[in-house]
Amino acid sequence: MGLEKKGLIFGKGRLESLTDGVFAIIMTILVFNISVPELILFTEGDFASERLSAKFADLWPDFLAYVISFSTLGAFWVAHHRIFRWVLYVDRPLIWINISFLMIIGLIPFSTTLLTQYLDSQNSIFAFSFNAILAGLLIYVIYYYVKRNPDLVDKSIQALIEKSSSRRIVATILTYSVAIIFSFIYLQASLFLLLLVLIPEIIPDKYFGRKTE
């Protein structure tokens, strides 16, 4: 009864299941942006295998966009998991913040398609990066909300949450911001900067001001 009065209406299980399901679907459908090469065998004849190899080589922008997008989704899924391991309950505001986060994550296939089809366009890089920045801001809002609402979390680790750093999330947001800036300077470099989203996930926690998980 006490939890209902405070608006703690769900255990976290359903929200985590929804989030995992959305991420699983989106990460799966990203591969649909990679088209299978087509050959007209009647006209290309004995040279079909050579032509197929050449067409595979032409797919490198599609594969690059796939790796960038999959890495982006992986980084945000890990960030979400890192926050929700503390959480025992979710209330209405947290539910709707999380749903808003998933709505922005749901746009990743669209921005990936833009990136795939217009890889040499600054607009496509801006659209993808801005999409990722919005997702990063919302995951930060989730983190901040959980940190400021101790009734939602395991009391035994409340001290750890208070000492926890948000620098990893901020580093992810800055990565995409830098990619947008570089798109005005050197377009090709900005594409590979998008892969730097993995670096904050690789760096040990001690460099982010955290002594323990």
Stockholm file with secondary structure:
# STOCKHOLM 1.0

chainA/1-213         MGLEKKGLIFGKGRLESLTDGVFAIIMTILVFNISVPELILFTEGDFASERLSAKFADLWPDFLAYVISFSTLGAFWVAHHRIFRWVLYVDRPLIWINISFLMIIGLIPFSTTLLTQYLDSQNSIFAFSFNAILAGLLIYVIYYYVKRNPDLVDKSIQALIEKSSSRRIVATILTYSVAIIFSFIYLQASLFLLLLVLIPEIIPDKYFGRKTE
#=GR chainA/1-213 SS CHHHHTTCCEETHHHHHHHHHHHHHHHHHGGGGSCCCCCCHHHHGGGHHHHHHHHHHTTHHHHHHHHHHHHHHHHHHHHHHHHHTSBSEECHHHHHHHHHHHHHHTTHHHHHHHHHHTTTCHHHHHHHHHHHHHHHHHHHHHHHHHHHCGGGBCGGGHHHHHHCCCHHHHHHHHHHHHHHHHHHHCHHHHHHHGGGGGHHHHSCGGGGTCSCC
#=GC SS_cons         CHHHHTTCCEETHHHHHHHHHHHHHHHHHGGGGSCCCCCCHHHHGGGHHHHHHHHHHTTHHHHHHHHHHHHHHHHHHHHHHHHHTSBSEECHHHHHHHHHHHHHHTTHHHHHHHHHHTTTCHHHHHHHHHHHHHHHHHHHHHHHHHHHCGGGBCGGGHHHHHHCCCHHHHHHHHHHHHHHHHHHHCHHHHHHHGGGGGHHHHSCGGGGTCSCC
//
